[in-house]
């Protein structure tokens, strides 16, 4: 959720699987919450279930470009 709140555009699901260092660590950028997510050392399957849960619960919506907060 923190990643989606900070993003100005839909976040491609594959970004959640990339190493956080590739996304930057600006104080207000999405790299910071993604770094925290990667520190949890979640398995790819856990991330997929979490993203699917956000969509199924209506907390995020799937857009052609990726995930975003509901309009």
Secondary structure, 3 states (H helix, E strand, C coil): CHHHHHCCCCECHHHHHCCHHHHCCCCCCHHHHHHHHHHCCCCHHHHHHHHHHHHHCCCCEEECCEEECCC
